[in-house]
Amino acid sequence: MPDQSDTSINQVIKVVTDAEKYTRLIRLLTGNYGWKQNSYIYGTKKGCDQVTLQLRMDGWRLLSIHGDKSQDERDWVFAEFTSGRSLIMTATHVADLRIMFDYIPSHVPVME
């Protein structure tokens, strides 16, 4: 099967310490990269919830999705994100990536 990679996705991997992760995330969110929307993937529900809470406390508007959310809530989050009403979304690997990657319009940093 030929490579069917989406050439519009730019993936960059940076290894950082746990202490550097949030600062790096803020730099990604505030940088002038021309990204219209941002999606960040976390390895655990706890990590996803923690960064979502911290970003909200810091004034960022975003949505979160993971396996503990109901299907209705996941559908709503995807609808908000794909319509552009929400510009930032955090998710876990198990948040139905098959569906999510059909809709993510820009980059997807993985924050393990």
Residue pairs with C-beta under 8 A, 6 or more apart in sequence:
9 104
9 106
9 107
9 108
10 107
11 107
11 108
12 107
12 109
13 110
14 24
16 24
21 111
22 51
22 54
25 40
25 51
25 55
25 109
25 111
26 58
28 38
28 109
29 38
29 55
29 60
29 88
33 107
35 106
35 107
36 84
36 87
36 105
36 106
37 81
37 84
37 87
37 88
37 89
37 104
37 105
37 106
38 87
38 88
38 89
38 106
38 107
39 81
39 88
39 89
39 90
39 91
39 100
39 104
39 106
39 107
39 108
40 51
40 88
40 89
40 90
40 91
40 108
40 109
40 110
40 111
41 90
41 91
41 92
41 93
41 108
41 109
41 110
41 111
42 48
42 51
42 90
42 91
42 92
42 93
42 110
42 111
42 112
43 92
43 93
43 110
43 111
43 112
44 92
45 66
45 67
45 68
45 92
47 92
47 111
47 112
48 64
48 66
48 90
48 91
48 92
49 64
49 66
51 90
51 111
52 62
52 64
52 90
55 62
55 88
55 90
56 62
60 88
61 86
61 87
61 88
62 86
62 87
62 88
62 89
62 90
63 77
63 80
63 81
63 86
63 88
63 89
63 90
64 77
64 89
64 90
64 91
65 73
65 74
65 77
65 78
65 89
65 90
65 91
65 92
65 95
65 100
66 91
66 92
66 94
66 95
67 92
67 94
67 95
69 77
69 95
74 95
74 96
77 86
77 89
78 99
78 100
78 103
80 86
81 89
81 103
82 103
91 100
101 108
